């Protein structure tokens, strides 16, 4: 059975970093391109938020005895297979996991303009993840 306290704490951290990412997104991609400090701050908020989502996925899967995912992407697929996530969230969450890897392992591969453009939809995906996991925790 999923440890609700651990998951809820992680959801709080995830939401805090989603808020920070929203607050840090400047009005234009040029503003983001011109500020390495802003890029770093935004990247860190995204990295933490995405990592929390991944950690939650692995935690729920382990607690529920649903196996051991071989990848971040597989973790989200397992949650969907078990009804814990809407199926249409799997691909976007896999994309967020890939973004996390680019930030963590190869900062230069993150295109600033693309990040600025895709940030609102990416944050919305993580918001939906939070809502789905919160519903799951309510059921336990």
Backbone bond lengths (Angstrom), bond angles and torsions (degrees), N, CA, C in turn:
res aa  C-N    CA-C-N  psi(-1)  N-CA   C-N-CA  omega(-1)  CA-C   N-CA-C  phi
1 X - - - 1.448 - - 1.537 108.69 -
2 X 1.294 115.60 136.98 1.461 121.81 -176.58 1.529 111.13 -65.23
3 X 1.334 115.48 131.91 1.462 121.42 176.51 1.529 107.77 -75.86
4 X 1.317 116.09 101.01 1.465 121.87 -173.72 1.524 112.32 -61.92
5 X 1.312 118.07 -36.73 1.474 120.75 -177.41 1.530 110.35 -63.83
6 X 1.315 116.98 -45.90 1.473 120.31 179.42 1.514 109.95 -61.96
7 X 1.318 117.01 -47.09 1.469 120.62 -178.05 1.524 110.60 -64.18
8 X 1.312 117.80 -42.50 1.467 120.29 179.63 1.524 111.55 -63.26
9 X 1.322 117.30 -40.16 1.470 120.04 176.84 1.528 110.71 -61.07
10 X 1.321 116.02 -41.98 1.463 119.98 179.57 1.531 110.59 -67.75
11 X 1.322 117.04 -36.81 1.464 119.96 176.88 1.524 111.39 -63.31
12 X 1.323 117.00 -37.45 1.467 120.80 177.91 1.530 110.03 -62.60
13 X 1.321 117.09 -46.61 1.472 120.93 179.14 1.524 109.95 -62.49
14 X 1.321 116.42 -43.85 1.464 120.46 179.43 1.532 110.13 -58.57
15 X 1.318 117.03 -48.29 1.475 120.61 -179.64 1.528 111.87 -63.50
16 X 1.320 117.21 -38.87 1.466 120.04 177.81 1.530 110.61 -59.49
17 X 1.308 116.40 -43.05 1.462 119.60 -178.23 1.531 111.94 -75.37
18 X 1.317 117.50 -27.88 1.465 119.08 171.94 1.528 109.50 -63.43
19 X 1.314 116.23 -43.50 1.465 120.29 177.62 1.519 112.18 -62.29
20 X 1.314 116.53 -41.57 1.467 120.12 178.00 1.527 110.67 -63.19
21 X 1.325 116.99 -42.27 1.467 120.13 179.64 1.522 110.61 -63.41
22 X 1.329 116.79 -42.36 1.468 119.80 177.82 1.532 110.90 -61.84
23 X 1.314 115.78 -43.33 1.465 120.26 -178.18 1.528 111.78 -67.63
24 X 1.316 117.23 -29.11 1.462 121.05 -176.49 1.525 113.39 -86.37
25 X 1.312 117.92 -16.31 1.471 119.82 -179.27 1.527 108.76 -67.92
26 X 1.318 117.07 114.96 1.470 119.37 -178.90 1.526 111.28 -73.78
27 X 1.316 115.14 173.11 1.468 121.35 -177.02 1.523 113.05 -67.59
28 X 1.326 117.28 -27.53 1.465 119.76 -177.45 1.525 110.32 -136.05
29 X 1.328 116.60 154.97 1.465 118.64 176.54 1.529 112.29 -65.89
30 X 1.327 116.39 -26.73 1.467 120.19 178.45 1.528 110.89 -63.57
31 X 1.333 116.44 -40.99 1.462 119.82 178.13 1.524 110.70 -61.14
32 X 1.309 116.28 -39.37 1.459 119.83 178.38 1.526 110.65 -68.02
33 X 1.330 116.23 -42.68 1.470 120.53 179.82 1.518 112.59 -62.46
34 X 1.318 117.04 -30.58 1.468 121.80 -176.48 1.523 113.97 -84.11
35 X 1.324 118.24 -6.98 1.466 119.93 -175.69 1.528 111.41 -126.96
36 X 1.315 115.23 102.01 1.463 119.93 176.90 1.525 110.90 -62.94
37 X 1.328 117.06 -34.92 1.463 120.22 179.03 1.524 111.27 -64.59
38 X 1.311 116.28 -41.78 1.460 120.58 177.97 1.526 110.52 -66.89
39 X 1.316 116.86 -41.33 1.470 120.58 176.44 1.526 110.60 -58.19
40 X 1.332 115.87 -45.71 1.464 120.38 179.90 1.524 111.30 -62.52
41 X 1.321 117.04 -45.44 1.462 121.29 -178.67 1.525 111.14 -63.88
42 X 1.312 116.28 -44.25 1.459 120.85 179.10 1.524 110.52 -64.81
43 X 1.312 116.61 -44.44 1.468 121.00 179.19 1.528 110.88 -60.81
44 X 1.333 116.86 -41.61 1.464 119.39 -179.82 1.526 111.14 -65.06
45 X 1.321 117.75 -42.22 1.463 119.98 177.90 1.522 111.04 -61.93
46 X 1.313 116.38 -42.38 1.470 119.93 177.96 1.521 111.18 -65.00
47 X 1.307 116.27 -45.34 1.464 120.71 -179.60 1.526 110.30 -57.25
48 X 1.320 117.12 -47.75 1.463 120.52 -178.92 1.527 110.76 -65.32
49 X 1.320 117.62 -45.29 1.473 120.48 -179.51 1.521 111.48 -60.87
50 X 1.307 116.59 -47.08 1.467 120.32 -179.09 1.522 110.39 -66.17
51 X 1.328 116.91 -42.24 1.463 119.95 179.09 1.522 111.21 -62.05
52 X 1.317 117.23 -38.23 1.467 119.77 176.84 1.531 110.44 -62.90
53 X 1.323 117.93 -41.06 1.469 120.77 178.11 1.533 109.97 -61.45
54 X 1.316 116.29 -43.32 1.466 120.71 179.02 1.531 110.03 -64.01
55 X 1.319 116.64 -45.67 1.462 120.70 179.76 1.525 110.93 -60.34
56 X 1.317 116.87 -42.07 1.463 120.99 178.42 1.523 110.03 -62.07
57 X 1.320 116.63 -45.00 1.462 120.05 179.83 1.529 110.62 -57.84
58 X 1.326 116.71 -49.26 1.466 120.03 -179.67 1.533 111.18 -64.55
59 X 1.314 116.66 -38.50 1.457 120.59 -179.41 1.532 110.73 -63.59
60 X 1.319 116.93 -48.91 1.469 120.66 -179.49 1.526 110.02 -61.33
61 X 1.308 116.77 -45.67 1.463 120.62 -178.84 1.528 110.95 -60.41
62 X 1.326 116.85 -43.98 1.466 120.30 179.30 1.525 110.96 -65.53
63 X 1.337 116.70 -47.08 1.463 119.83 -178.35 1.528 112.50 -62.57
64 X 1.313 116.06 -35.46 1.463 120.07 -178.00 1.528 112.83 -84.70
65 X 1.342 116.81 -8.30 1.464 120.18 179.41 1.521 113.17 72.33
66 X 1.334 115.98 34.27 1.462 121.22 -176.17 1.525 113.03 -92.57
67 X 1.298 118.66 14.88 1.457 121.22 177.86 1.512 112.01 107.41
68 X 1.326 114.45 -167.81 1.460 121.35 -179.73 1.523 108.28 -128.55
69 X 1.327 117.67 108.39 1.469 120.06 -179.86 1.524 110.95 -63.49
70 X 1.319 115.09 144.72 1.457 120.81 177.35 1.514 112.98 -88.24
71 X 1.336 116.74 -8.47 1.466 120.82 -177.95 1.523 108.32 -159.25
72 X 1.322 114.30 167.69 1.463 119.20 174.98 1.524 109.90 -60.91
73 X 1.324 115.89 -43.95 1.464 120.47 -178.74 1.524 110.84 -59.53
74 X 1.316 116.06 -42.88 1.462 119.82 -179.96 1.530 111.30 -64.75
75 X 1.320 117.30 -33.28 1.469 120.08 178.53 1.528 110.55 -60.49
76 X 1.324 116.86 -44.41 1.466 119.58 179.90 1.530 110.62 -67.58
77 X 1.327 117.11 -36.45 1.464 120.78 177.93 1.529 111.23 -64.70
78 X 1.321 117.04 -40.61 1.470 120.45 177.60 1.520 110.16 -61.86
79 X 1.328 117.55 -44.95 1.466 119.95 178.48 1.528 111.00 -58.59
80 X 1.314 116.84 -40.60 1.469 120.06 178.30 1.529 110.52 -67.71
81 X 1.329 116.90 -42.51 1.471 120.87 179.10 1.522 111.64 -59.33
82 X 1.319 116.43 -32.87 1.469 121.52 -178.43 1.526 112.38 -90.62
83 X 1.329 117.20 2.44 1.457 121.04 177.33 1.522 114.99 82.66
84 X 1.329 117.00 9.08 1.464 120.23 -179.39 1.525 112.51 -82.71
85 X 1.318 116.84 -20.49 1.475 122.89 178.91 1.514 109.06 -132.96
86 X 1.329 117.20 147.54 1.466 118.63 170.82 1.533 109.80 -64.39
87 X 1.296 116.32 139.65 1.471 122.02 -178.07 1.528 111.31 -56.26
88 X 1.338 117.73 -36.29 1.468 120.04 -176.42 1.524 113.39 -71.00
89 X 1.327 118.07 -4.58 1.464 120.84 176.05 1.527 112.89 -88.67
90 X 1.315 117.38 -16.56 1.471 120.22 -173.40 1.523 111.48 -60.35
91 X 1.322 118.16 -54.70 1.473 119.81 -177.89 1.527 112.45 -61.05
92 X 1.338 118.78 -47.03 1.474 117.50 178.15 1.530 113.23 -62.23
93 X 1.326 117.83 -36.08 1.466 119.78 177.90 1.528 111.06 -68.88
94 X 1.321 116.16 -35.66 1.469 119.19 174.48 1.522 109.56 -61.26
95 X 1.327 117.14 -40.20 1.464 121.18 176.66 1.516 111.84 -62.28
96 X 1.328 116.79 -38.83 1.462 119.93 177.42 1.525 110.68 -66.20
97 X 1.327 116.25 -37.99 1.474 119.59 177.38 1.532 110.40 -63.66
98 X 1.322 116.72 -38.72 1.479 119.68 176.77 1.530 110.19 -64.74
99 X 1.331 117.40 -39.87 1.462 120.84 176.26 1.521 110.29 -61.79
100 X 1.307 117.20 -42.86 1.460 121.06 177.02 1.520 110.31 -56.73
101 X 1.330 116.56 -43.93 1.463 120.03 -179.86 1.527 111.64 -65.47
102 X 1.325 116.89 -39.56 1.472 119.36 178.20 1.519 111.02 -64.43
103 X 1.319 116.48 -40.74 1.465 119.53 178.30 1.527 109.78 -65.54
104 X 1.320 116.52 -47.63 1.464 120.65 -173.85 1.525 113.15 -71.22
105 X 1.325 117.15 -33.56 1.468 119.76 -170.69 1.514 115.29 -113.33
106 X 1.298 117.65 -14.35 1.455 118.59 -176.01 1.511 111.46 -160.56
107 X 1.289 115.03 67.14 1.457 121.86 -174.71 1.523 113.26 -45.04
108 X 1.324 117.63 -35.69 1.462 121.14 -176.95 1.528 112.42 -65.92
109 X 1.348 117.46 -19.17 1.462 119.08 -178.52 1.528 112.84 -83.29
110 X 1.323 117.79 -0.69 1.464 121.72 177.35 1.516 107.85 -90.53
111 X 1.328 116.04 113.22 1.459 121.45 179.88 1.533 108.73 -81.81
112 X 1.313 115.90 122.11 1.466 121.38 -173.31 1.523 111.70 -60.74
113 X 1.311 118.24 -47.59 1.469 119.64 -177.88 1.526 110.94 -64.84
114 X 1.322 116.68 -41.89 1.466 120.07 178.59 1.529 110.15 -63.43
115 X 1.319 116.85 -42.63 1.464 120.73 178.34 1.527 109.98 -59.21
116 X 1.330 116.91 -46.19 1.460 121.01 -179.40 1.527 110.16 -59.80
117 X 1.327 117.26 -44.18 1.468 121.50 -177.27 1.531 112.33 -68.81
118 X 1.323 116.87 -40.09 1.460 120.60 -173.51 1.534 113.58 -88.91
119 X 1.327 116.45 -9.10 1.457 119.86 -176.27 1.533 113.54 -57.17
120 X 1.326 120.46 -48.45 1.470 118.85 -178.27 1.539 113.24 -58.46
121 X 1.311 118.12 -43.68 1.468 119.32 -179.90 1.523 111.29 -70.30
122 X 1.326 117.48 -35.29 1.461 120.31 177.10 1.517 112.25 -64.64
123 X 1.328 116.04 -41.17 1.455 119.81 178.06 1.529 110.86 -66.96
124 X 1.323 116.52 -35.79 1.462 120.49 177.31 1.528 111.11 -63.86
125 X 1.322 116.94 -37.46 1.467 121.19 176.85 1.531 109.33 -62.21
126 X 1.318 116.53 -45.12 1.461 119.75 179.36 1.524 111.41 -66.90
127 X 1.326 118.12 -34.03 1.473 121.20 174.32 1.530 110.27 -60.63
128 X 1.330 116.40 -42.76 1.467 120.54 179.11 1.528 110.95 -66.14
129 X 1.336 116.14 -36.83 1.466 120.44 175.64 1.525 109.63 -60.65
130 X 1.324 116.79 -47.50 1.471 121.78 179.57 1.529 109.59 -56.88
131 X 1.317 117.33 -47.34 1.464 121.05 -178.22 1.530 111.39 -62.15
132 X 1.322 116.86 -42.49 1.470 120.52 -179.39 1.528 111.13 -65.35
133 X 1.316 116.36 -43.53 1.462 119.81 -179.29 1.527 110.31 -69.39
134 X 1.318 117.73 -37.21 1.467 120.31 176.69 1.533 110.62 -61.15
135 X 1.326 116.65 -40.07 1.472 120.09 176.48 1.526 110.30 -63.31
136 X 1.313 116.58 -42.49 1.462 121.18 179.23 1.522 110.54 -60.11
137 X 1.318 116.53 -44.83 1.467 121.30 -178.35 1.540 109.79 -65.60
138 X 1.308 116.97 -36.67 1.475 119.96 178.47 1.525 111.34 -61.03
139 X 1.319 116.68 -30.46 1.468 121.57 -177.82 1.531 112.54 -78.27
140 X 1.342 116.54 -15.36 1.468 119.08 -176.93 1.504 111.85 -90.63
